[in-house]
Amino acid sequence: MRGLHVGRPPVLPVDKKLGLVVRVMSGELTAAEAAREAGVSEQSVSNWRRQFIEGGRNGLAGEGGRDTEEASRMAELAKENALLKTTIGELYLELRKYGRSTPVRPPQPRGRVRPGRLVN
């Protein structure tokens, strides 16, 4: 079967995708016609249209794509931070329960010690 393209279609430049989406949304082309013109599936054209609309909606809401990613990452980090704080608190309680009754304090330096000399 010659001429049959199997696998992933070639990546189209953003400007080409945008032009096709605008033509589909204006009624100049159907999604099927745009797909044939670009050499991709109709589903790809529908995905581009959806992404275009979502991007416009986010832009009108004052959110850029990067801002949404950063907000998502910040929410993820805040959740991880809360989990770590809870874990530290639980470990502290376990140490108090099985360890000394007072919190553990770091050792205090005891003045100057000369090398080679035993200190009692």
C-alpha positions in Angstrom: 0.0 0.0 0.0 1.9 3.0 -1.3 1.0 6.5 -0.2 -0.7 5.4 3.0 0.6 7.4 5.9 0.7 5.4 9.2 1.7 6.8 12.5 1.9 10.3 13.8 1.3 13.1 11.2 4.0 15.8 10.8 4.0 18.7 13.2 2.4 21.8 11.7 3.6 25.3 12.6 1.3 27.2 15.0 0.4 29.8 12.3 -0.8 27.0 10.0 -3.0 25.5 12.8 -4.3 29.0 13.7 -5.3 29.7 10.1 -7.1 26.4 9.8 -9.0 26.9 13.1 -10.1 30.4 12.2 -11.3 29.2 8.8 -13.2 26.4 10.5 -14.7 28.7 13.1 -15.8 31.2 10.4 -17.5 28.5 8.4 -15.2 28.7 5.4 -14.1 25.1 5.9 -15.5 22.1 7.7 -13.3 20.3 10.2 -13.0 17.4 7.7 -11.9 19.7 4.9 -9.3 21.4 7.2 -8.0 17.9 8.3 -7.6 16.8 4.6 -5.8 20.1 3.8 -3.4 19.7 6.7 -2.9 16.0 6.3 -4.1 15.2 9.9 -7.2 13.6 11.5 -10.4 15.5 12.0 -9.9 14.8 15.7 -6.6 16.9 15.6 -8.5 19.8 14.1 -11.1 19.5 16.8 -8.4 19.5 19.5 -6.8 22.6 18.0 -10.2 24.4 18.0 -10.8 23.4 21.7 -7.3 24.6 22.7 -7.8 27.8 20.8 -11.1 28.5 22.6 -9.6 27.6 26.1 -6.6 29.8 25.5 -8.9 32.7 24.6 -11.1 32.1 27.6 -8.0 32.1 29.9 -6.7 35.2 28.3 -10.0 37.0 28.9 -10.1 35.9 32.5 -6.6 37.4 32.9 -4.8 34.1 33.0 -2.1 33.2 30.6 -1.1 29.6 29.9 2.1 30.1 31.9 0.2 31.6 34.8 -2.1 28.6 35.0 0.9 26.2 35.0 2.6 28.2 37.7 -0.6 28.4 39.8 -1.0 24.6 39.4 2.6 24.0 40.4 2.2 26.4 43.4 -0.9 24.5 44.6 1.0 21.2 44.2 3.9 22.6 46.3 1.6 23.9 49.0 0.0 20.5 49.3 3.4 18.8 49.5 4.5 21.4 52.1 1.5 20.7 54.3 2.1 17.0 54.1 5.7 17.4 55.1 4.7 19.7 58.0 2.2 17.1 59.2 4.9 14.3 58.9 7.4 16.4 60.9 4.8 17.0 63.6 3.9 13.3 63.9 7.6 12.4 64.1 8.2 15.0 66.8 5.3 13.6 68.8 6.8 10.1 68.4 10.2 11.3 69.6 8.5 13.0 72.7 6.5 9.8 73.4 9.5 7.4 73.3 12.3 9.8 74.0 13.1 12.2 76.9 10.3 14.2 78.4 12.0 17.4 77.3 12.7 18.4 73.7 16.1 17.4 72.4 18.6 20.3 72.5 21.8 20.4 70.4 25.0 19.9 72.5 26.5 23.1 73.8 30.2 23.9 73.2 32.3 23.6 76.4 35.0 26.2 76.0 38.3 25.6 74.2 39.7 22.1 74.1 43.3 21.6 73.1 44.1 18.7 70.8 45.7 15.6 72.4 44.4 16.4 75.9 41.7 14.4 77.6 38.8 16.3 79.1 36.8 14.8 81.9 
